[in-house]
Amino acid sequence: MAAIVLSKENFEAEVLNSDIPVLVDFSASWCGPCQMLAPIIEEIADEAGDFKVGKVETSEEMDLAIEYRVSSIPCLVVFKGGKEVKRSVGAIPKQAILELMK
């Protein structure tokens, strides 16, 4: 399944009320490291079975970025049961992202 495009309108339903863990990628189209990470995030989204992946375009969804204290991108945040449980800032390898989901 492809990564879900997240916005203020669907964030609660897709992330906070999800019955499975969610990896949220806060990024921006103009960000070099974000673009390097994008294909890895899509690959993980396609392979994910026990969690889902969402993407927040921070330049379009500033309110979400502010609400979740995203000051540097790319920022990966793991939500379980509607709460943030892990966070990683910066481009990291695929295996490190998968480790976040454990």
N, CA, C and O atoms as a GROMACS GRO file, in nm:
protein
  408
    1MET      N    1   0.085  -0.118   0.000
    1MET     CA    2   0.000   0.000   0.000
    1MET      C    3   0.089   0.124   0.000
    1MET      O    4   0.188   0.130   0.073
    2ALA      N    5   0.055   0.220  -0.079
    2ALA     CA    6   0.132   0.344  -0.085
    2ALA      C    7   0.115   0.423   0.044
    2ALA      O    8   0.020   0.402   0.120
    3ALA      N    9   0.208   0.514   0.068
    3ALA     CA   10   0.198   0.600   0.185
    3ALA      C   11   0.073   0.688   0.173
    3ALA      O   12   0.037   0.733   0.065
    4ILE      N   13   0.008   0.709   0.285
    4ILE     CA   14  -0.114   0.790   0.291
    4ILE      C   15  -0.073   0.937   0.303
    4ILE      O   16   0.010   0.972   0.386
    5VAL      N   17  -0.132   1.021   0.220
    5VAL     CA   18  -0.108   1.165   0.230
    5VAL      C   19  -0.191   1.216   0.347
    5VAL      O   20  -0.314   1.207   0.347
    6LEU      N   21  -0.121   1.270   0.446
    6LEU     CA   22  -0.189   1.316   0.567
    6LEU      C   23  -0.207   1.466   0.567
    6LEU      O   24  -0.122   1.541   0.519
    7SER      N   25  -0.321   1.508   0.621
    7SER     CA   26  -0.351   1.650   0.634
    7SER      C   27  -0.421   1.671   0.768
    7SER      O   28  -0.450   1.575   0.839
    8LYS      N   29  -0.446   1.795   0.801
    8LYS     CA   30  -0.518   1.828   0.924
    8LYS      C   31  -0.654   1.757   0.926
    8LYS      O   32  -0.703   1.719   1.032
    9GLU      N   33  -0.714   1.741   0.807
    9GLU     CA   34  -0.848   1.683   0.796
    9GLU      C   35  -0.849   1.533   0.827
    9GLU      O   36  -0.946   1.485   0.887
   10ASN      N   37  -0.746   1.459   0.788
   10ASN     CA   38  -0.751   1.313   0.806
   10ASN      C   39  -0.652   1.259   0.908
   10ASN      O   40  -0.647   1.138   0.931
   11PHE      N   41  -0.572   1.345   0.971
   11PHE     CA   42  -0.468   1.300   1.064
   11PHE      C   43  -0.526   1.222   1.182
   11PHE      O   44  -0.475   1.116   1.218
   12GLU      N   45  -0.633   1.273   1.240
   12GLU     CA   46  -0.692   1.205   1.356
   12GLU      C   47  -0.742   1.066   1.318
   12GLU      O   48  -0.715   0.969   1.388
   13ALA      N   49  -0.815   1.056   1.208
   13ALA     CA   50  -0.871   0.927   1.167
   13ALA      C   51  -0.762   0.829   1.126
   13ALA      O   52  -0.767   0.712   1.165
   14GLU      N   53  -0.664   0.874   1.048
   14GLU     CA   54  -0.562   0.784   0.994
   14GLU      C   55  -0.451   0.751   1.093
   14GLU      O   56  -0.394   0.642   1.087
   15VAL      N   57  -0.420   0.843   1.184
   15VAL     CA   58  -0.306   0.823   1.274
   15VAL      C   59  -0.351   0.803   1.419
   15VAL      O   60  -0.324   0.698   1.478
   16LEU      N   61  -0.417   0.901   1.474
   16LEU     CA   62  -0.451   0.896   1.616
   16LEU      C   63  -0.553   0.787   1.650
   16LEU      O   64  -0.550   0.731   1.759
   17ASN      N   65  -0.643   0.758   1.556
   17ASN     CA   66  -0.744   0.655   1.581
   17ASN      C   67  -0.712   0.522   1.513
   17ASN      O   68  -0.797   0.433   1.508
   18SER      N   69  -0.591   0.508   1.462
   18SER     CA   70  -0.552   0.384   1.393
   18SER      C   71  -0.538   0.269   1.492
   18SER      O   72  -0.487   0.287   1.603
   19ASP      N   73  -0.585   0.151   1.452
   19ASP     CA   74  -0.571   0.034   1.538
   19ASP      C   75  -0.438  -0.038   1.516
   19ASP      O   76  -0.409  -0.136   1.585
   20ILE      N   77  -0.357   0.010   1.423
   20ILE     CA   78  -0.222  -0.042   1.403
   20ILE      C   79  -0.123   0.074   1.411
   20ILE      O   80  -0.162   0.189   1.392
   21PRO      N   81   0.005   0.047   1.440
   21PRO     CA   82   0.104   0.155   1.446
   21PRO      C   83   0.114   0.231   1.313
   21PRO      O   84   0.087   0.176   1.207
   22VAL      N   85   0.153   0.357   1.322
   22VAL     CA   86   0.166   0.441   1.204
   22VAL      C   87   0.302   0.510   1.206
   22VAL      O   88   0.341   0.571   1.306
   23LEU      N   89   0.374   0.501   1.095
   23LEU     CA   90   0.499   0.574   1.074
   23LEU      C   91   0.463   0.699   0.996
   23LEU      O   92   0.415   0.690   0.883
   24VAL      N   93   0.487   0.816   1.054
   24VAL     CA   94   0.456   0.942   0.986
   24VAL      C   95   0.585   1.011   0.946
   24VAL      O   96   0.673   1.036   1.028
   25ASP      N   97   0.595   1.040   0.817
   25ASP     CA   98   0.711   1.108   0.760
   25ASP      C   99   0.675   1.256   0.741
   25ASP      O  100   0.599   1.291   0.651
   26PHE      N  101   0.730   1.341   0.828
   26PHE     CA  102   0.714   1.486   0.811
   26PHE      C  103   0.828   1.532   0.721
   26PHE      O  104   0.944   1.520   0.758
   27SER      N  105   0.794   1.583   0.603
   27SER     CA  106   0.898   1.622   0.506
   27SER      C  107   0.846   1.737   0.420
   27SER      O  108   0.736   1.787   0.439
   28ALA      N  109   0.930   1.777   0.324
   28ALA     CA  110   0.891   1.884   0.231
   28ALA      C  111   0.954   1.856   0.094
   28ALA      O  112   1.063   1.800   0.085
   29SER      N  113   0.884   1.897  -0.009
   29SER     CA  114   0.930   1.870  -0.145
   29SER      C  115   1.060   1.942  -0.179
   29SER      O  116   1.134   1.897  -0.268
   30TRP      N  117   1.090   2.051  -0.110
   30TRP     CA  118   1.210   2.129  -0.140
   30TRP      C  119   1.333   2.080  -0.060
   30TRP      O  120   1.443   2.131  -0.080
   31CYS      N  121   1.314   1.984   0.028
   31CYS     CA  122   1.419   1.938   0.119
   31CYS      C  123   1.499   1.823   0.056
   31CYS      O  124   1.443   1.718   0.027
   32GLY      N  125   1.629   1.844   0.035
   32GLY     CA  126   1.715   1.742  -0.025
   32GLY      C  127   1.716   1.610   0.049
   32GLY      O  128   1.688   1.506  -0.012
   33PRO      N  129   1.746   1.609   0.180
   33PRO     CA  130   1.744   1.482   0.254
   33PRO      C  131   1.606   1.415   0.252
   33PRO      O  132   1.598   1.292   0.253
   34CYS      N  133   1.499   1.494   0.249
   34CYS     CA  134   1.364   1.438   0.242
   34CYS      C  135   1.346   1.364   0.109
   34CYS      O  136   1.286   1.256   0.105
   35GLN      N  137   1.398   1.422   0.002
   35GLN     CA  138   1.386   1.360  -0.129
   35GLN      C  139   1.469   1.232  -0.138
   35GLN      O  140   1.430   1.137  -0.206
   36MET      N  141   1.582   1.229  -0.068
   36MET     CA  142   1.662   1.107  -0.062
   36MET      C  143   1.587   0.997   0.012
   36MET      O  144   1.597   0.880  -0.023
   37LEU      N  145   1.513   1.034   0.113
   37LEU     CA  146   1.440   0.939   0.197
   37LEU      C  147   1.309   0.894   0.132
   37LEU      O  148   1.260   0.784   0.161
   38ALA      N  149   1.251   0.975   0.046
   38ALA     CA  150   1.118   0.948  -0.011
   38ALA      C  151   1.104   0.810  -0.075
   38ALA      O  152   1.006   0.741  -0.046
   39PRO      N  153   1.198   0.765  -0.160
   39PRO     CA  154   1.179   0.632  -0.219
   39PRO      C  155   1.186   0.520  -0.115
   39PRO      O  156   1.121   0.416  -0.131
   40ILE      N  157   1.264   0.540  -0.011
   40ILE     CA  158   1.274   0.439   0.095
   40ILE      C  159   1.141   0.432   0.171
   40ILE      O  160   1.093   0.323   0.203
   41ILE      N  161   1.083   0.548   0.199
   41ILE     CA  162   0.954   0.554   0.268
   41ILE      C  163   0.846   0.484   0.184
   41ILE      O  164   0.765   0.408   0.238
   42GLU      N  165   0.846   0.510   0.054
   42GLU     CA  166   0.747   0.446  -0.034
   42GLU      C  167   0.767   0.294  -0.038
   42GLU      O  168   0.670   0.218  -0.037
   43GLU      N  169   0.892   0.252  -0.041
   43GLU     CA  170   0.923   0.108  -0.040
   43GLU      C  171   0.871   0.042   0.088
   43GLU      O  172   0.811  -0.064   0.085
   44ILE      N  173   0.897   0.108   0.201
   44ILE     CA  174   0.849   0.056   0.330
   44ILE      C  175   0.696   0.053   0.332
   44ILE      O  176   0.637  -0.043   0.380
   45ALA      N  177   0.634   0.157   0.279
   45ALA     CA  178   0.486   0.162   0.275
   45ALA      C  179   0.431   0.046   0.193
   45ALA      O  180   0.331  -0.015   0.231
   46ASP      N  181   0.496   0.015   0.081
   46ASP     CA  182   0.451  -0.095  -0.004
   46ASP      C  183   0.468  -0.231   0.064
   46ASP      O  184   0.390  -0.323   0.039
   47GLU      N  185   0.569  -0.243   0.149
   47GLU     CA  186   0.600  -0.371   0.213
   47GLU      C  187   0.533  -0.387   0.350
   47GLU      O  188   0.523  -0.499   0.401
   48ALA      N  189   0.489  -0.278   0.410
   48ALA     CA  190   0.437  -0.282   0.547
   48ALA      C  191   0.313  -0.370   0.557
   48ALA      O  192   0.220  -0.358   0.477
   49GLY      N  193   0.313  -0.457   0.657
   49GLY     CA  194   0.197  -0.542   0.678
   49GLY      C  195   0.130  -0.514   0.811
   49GLY      O  196   0.007  -0.512   0.820
   50ASP      N  197   0.210  -0.491   0.914
   50ASP     CA  198   0.154  -0.473   1.048
   50ASP      C  199   0.157  -0.328   1.094
   50ASP      O  200   0.132  -0.299   1.212
   51PHE      N  201   0.186  -0.237   1.004
   51PHE     CA  202   0.178  -0.093   1.033
   51PHE      C  203   0.149  -0.021   0.903
   51PHE      O  204   0.162  -0.078   0.794
   52LYS      N  205   0.111   0.107   0.914
   52LYS     CA  206   0.091   0.185   0.792
   52LYS      C  207   0.182   0.307   0.793
   52LYS      O  208   0.237   0.344   0.897
   53VAL      N  209   0.196   0.367   0.677
   53VAL     CA  210   0.288   0.480   0.659
   53VAL      C  211   0.211   0.600   0.605
   53VAL      O  212   0.131   0.588   0.513
   54GLY      N  213   0.237   0.715   0.666
   54GLY     CA  214   0.175   0.838   0.620
   54GLY      C  215   0.280   0.946   0.598
   54GLY      O  216   0.388   0.942   0.658
   55LYS      N  217   0.248   1.041   0.512
   55LYS     CA  218   0.340   1.151   0.482
   55LYS      C  219   0.270   1.284   0.505
   55LYS      O  220   0.155   1.304   0.465
   56VAL      N  221   0.342   1.374   0.570
   56VAL     CA  222   0.292   1.510   0.590
   56VAL      C  223   0.385   1.605   0.516
   56VAL      O  224   0.504   1.612   0.546
   57GLU      N  225   0.331   1.678   0.420
   57GLU     CA  226   0.406   1.782   0.349
   57GLU      C  227   0.403   1.906   0.438
   57GLU      O  228   0.304   1.978   0.442
   58THR      N  229   0.514   1.929   0.509
   58THR     CA  230   0.513   2.033   0.613
   58THR      C  231   0.490   2.174   0.559
   58THR      O  232   0.435   2.259   0.629
   59SER      N  233   0.530   2.200   0.435
   59SER     CA  234   0.508   2.335   0.382
   59SER      C  235   0.360   2.360   0.354
   59SER      O  236   0.318   2.475   0.345
   60GLU      N  237   0.280   2.253   0.342
   60GLU     CA  238   0.136   2.269   0.321
   60GLU      C  239   0.057   2.247   0.450
   60GLU      O  240  -0.056   2.294   0.463
   61GLU      N  241   0.116   2.175   0.545
   61GLU     CA  242   0.048   2.141   0.670
   61GLU      C  243   0.128   2.192   0.791
   61GLU      O  244   0.166   2.115   0.879
   62MET      N  245   0.153   2.322   0.791
   62MET     CA  246   0.232   2.384   0.898
   62MET      C  247   0.172   2.361   1.036
   62MET      O  248   0.244   2.343   1.134
   63ASP      N  249   0.040   2.361   1.044
   63ASP     CA  250  -0.026   2.341   1.174
   63ASP      C  251   0.011   2.206   1.234
   63ASP      O  252   0.036   2.196   1.354
   64LEU      N  253   0.014   2.100   1.152
   64LEU     CA  254   0.053   1.968   1.202
   64LEU      C  255   0.199   1.967   1.245
   64LEU      O  256   0.233   1.911   1.348
   65ALA      N  257   0.284   2.030   1.164
   65ALA     CA  258   0.427   2.036   1.198
   65ALA      C  259   0.447   2.107   1.332
   65ALA      O  260   0.528   2.064   1.414
   66ILE      N  261   0.376   2.214   1.353
   66ILE     CA  262   0.386   2.289   1.479
   66ILE      C  263   0.329   2.207   1.595
   66ILE      O  264   0.390   2.199   1.701
   67GLU      N  265   0.213   2.147   1.573
   67GLU     CA  266   0.148   2.068   1.678
   67GLU      C  267   0.237   1.953   1.727
   67GLU      O  268   0.238   1.921   1.846
   68TYR      N  269   0.311   1.892   1.634
   68TYR     CA  270   0.396   1.779   1.671
   68TYR      C  271   0.544   1.818   1.686
   68TYR      O  272   0.633   1.734   1.680
   69ARG      N  273   0.568   1.948   1.704
   69ARG     CA  274   0.700   2.003   1.735
   69ARG      C  275   0.808   1.957   1.636
   69ARG      O  276   0.918   1.918   1.676
   70VAL      N  277   0.775   1.962   1.509
   70VAL     CA  278   0.870   1.925   1.405
   70VAL      C  279   0.948   2.051   1.368
   70VAL      O  280   0.895   2.142   1.304
   71SER      N  281   1.075   2.055   1.408
   71SER     CA  282   1.156   2.174   1.380
   71SER      C  283   1.263   2.145   1.275
   71SER      O  284   1.320   2.238   1.219
   72SER      N  285   1.291   2.018   1.249
   72SER     CA  286   1.386   1.978   1.145
   72SER      C  287   1.326   1.864   1.066
   72SER      O  288   1.257   1.778   1.121
   73ILE      N  289   1.352   1.864   0.935
   73ILE     CA  290   1.300   1.758   0.850
   73ILE      C  291   1.415   1.695   0.771
   73ILE      O  292   1.516   1.760   0.750
   74PRO      N  293   1.401   1.571   0.729
   74PRO     CA  294   1.288   1.483   0.753
   74PRO      C  295   1.280   1.440   0.899
   74PRO      O  296   1.381   1.424   0.967
   75CYS      N  297   1.157   1.423   0.945
   75CYS     CA  298   1.131   1.380   1.082
   75CYS      C  299   1.033   1.264   1.076
   75CYS      O  300   0.920   1.278   1.029
   76LEU      N  301   1.076   1.149   1.125
   76LEU     CA  302   0.992   1.030   1.127
   76LEU      C  303   0.938   1.012   1.269
   76LEU      O  304   1.014   1.009   1.365
   77VAL      N  305   0.806   1.001   1.280
   77VAL     CA  306   0.743   0.985   1.411
   77VAL      C  307   0.657   0.859   1.407
   77VAL      O  308   0.578   0.839   1.315
   78VAL      N  309   0.674   0.775   1.508
   78VAL     CA  310   0.596   0.652   1.520
   78VAL      C  311   0.485   0.674   1.622
   78VAL      O  312   0.510   0.716   1.736
   79PHE      N  313   0.363   0.646   1.580
   79PHE     CA  314   0.246   0.656   1.668
   79PHE      C  315   0.191   0.517   1.694
   79PHE      O  316   0.175   0.437   1.602
   80LYS      N  317   0.163   0.488   1.821
   80LYS     CA  318   0.095   0.364   1.859
   80LYS      C  319  -0.014   0.402   1.957
   80LYS      O  320   0.010   0.474   2.054
   81GLY      N  321  -0.134   0.352   1.932
   81GLY     CA  322  -0.246   0.385   2.020
   81GLY      C  323  -0.273   0.534   2.028
   81GLY      O  324  -0.318   0.583   2.132
   82GLY      N  325  -0.245   0.606   1.920
   82GLY     CA  326  -0.273   0.750   1.916
   82GLY      C  327  -0.169   0.837   1.983
   82GLY      O  328  -0.187   0.958   1.993
   83LYS      N  329  -0.060   0.776   2.030
   83LYS     CA  330   0.044   0.854   2.099
   83LYS      C  331   0.180   0.834   2.030
   83LYS      O  332   0.210   0.728   1.977
   84GLU      N  333   0.260   0.941   2.033
   84GLU     CA  334   0.395   0.932   1.979
   84GLU      C  335   0.480   0.844   2.071
   84GLU      O  336   0.483   0.864   2.192
   85VAL      N  337   0.548   0.745   2.011
   85VAL     CA  338   0.632   0.656   2.091
   85VAL      C  339   0.780   0.664   2.052
   85VAL      O  340   0.866   0.633   2.134
   86LYS      N  341   0.809   0.704   1.929
   86LYS     CA  342   0.948   0.717   1.885
   86LYS      C  343   0.958   0.828   1.782
   86LYS      O  344   0.860   0.864   1.716
   87ARG      N  345   1.081   0.881   1.769
   87ARG     CA  346   1.106   0.989   1.673
   87ARG      C  347   1.249   0.981   1.624
   87ARG      O  348   1.340   0.949   1.700
   88SER      N  349   1.268   1.011   1.497
   88SER     CA  350   1.402   1.017   1.438
   88SER      C  351   1.407   1.136   1.344
   88SER      O  352   1.317   1.155   1.262
   89VAL      N  353   1.513   1.215   1.355
   89VAL     CA  354   1.529   1.333   1.269
   89VAL      C  355   1.648   1.311   1.177
   89VAL      O  356   1.755   1.267   1.220
   90GLY      N  357   1.628   1.342   1.049
   90GLY     CA  358   1.734   1.326   0.951
   90GLY      C  359   1.712   1.202   0.866
   90GLY      O  360   1.633   1.114   0.901
   91ALA      N  361   1.784   1.196   0.755
   91ALA     CA  362   1.774   1.080   0.666
   91ALA      C  363   1.849   0.964   0.729
   91ALA      O  364   1.965   0.976   0.767
   92ILE      N  365   1.780   0.850   0.740
   92ILE     CA  366   1.841   0.731   0.798
   92ILE      C  367   1.815   0.613   0.703
   92ILE      O  368   1.723   0.618   0.622
   93PRO      N  369   1.896   0.507   0.712
   93PRO     CA  370   1.879   0.392   0.623
   93PRO      C  371   1.748   0.316   0.650
   93PRO      O  372   1.688   0.328   0.756
   94LYS      N  373   1.708   0.238   0.551
   94LYS     CA  374   1.584   0.161   0.560
   94LYS      C  375   1.580   0.074   0.686
   94LYS      O  376   1.479   0.070   0.755
   95GLN      N  377   1.689   0.005   0.716
   95GLN     CA  378   1.691  -0.084   0.831
   95GLN      C  379   1.668  -0.008   0.961
   95GLN      O  380   1.600  -0.058   1.051
   96ALA      N  381   1.723   0.111   0.970
   96ALA     CA  382   1.703   0.194   1.090
   96ALA      C  383   1.557   0.236   1.103
   96ALA      O  384   1.505   0.245   1.214
   97ILE      N  385   1.492   0.262   0.991
   97ILE     CA  386   1.350   0.299   0.994
   97ILE      C  387   1.268   0.179   1.041
   97ILE      O  388   1.178   0.193   1.124
   98LEU      N  389   1.300   0.063   0.989
   98LEU     CA  390   1.227  -0.059   1.029
   98LEU      C  391   1.247  -0.088   1.177
   98LEU      O  392   1.157  -0.139   1.244
   99GLU      N  393   1.366  -0.056   1.229
   99GLU     CA  394   1.393  -0.075   1.373
   99GLU      C  395   1.302   0.015   1.457
   99GLU      O  396   1.262  -0.023   1.567
  100LEU      N  397   1.271   0.134   1.406
  100LEU     CA  398   1.181   0.226   1.478
  100LEU      C  399   1.045   0.162   1.499
  100LEU      O  400   0.977   0.189   1.598
  101MET      N  401   1.005   0.076   1.406
  101MET     CA  402   0.871   0.019   1.410
  101MET      C  403   0.861  -0.101   1.504
  101MET      O  404   0.752  -0.154   1.526
  102LYS      N  405   0.972  -0.144   1.560
  102LYS     CA  406   0.970  -0.260   1.652
  102LYS      C  407   0.935  -0.217   1.793
  102LYS      O  408   0.928  -0.301   1.883
   0.00000   0.00000   0.00000
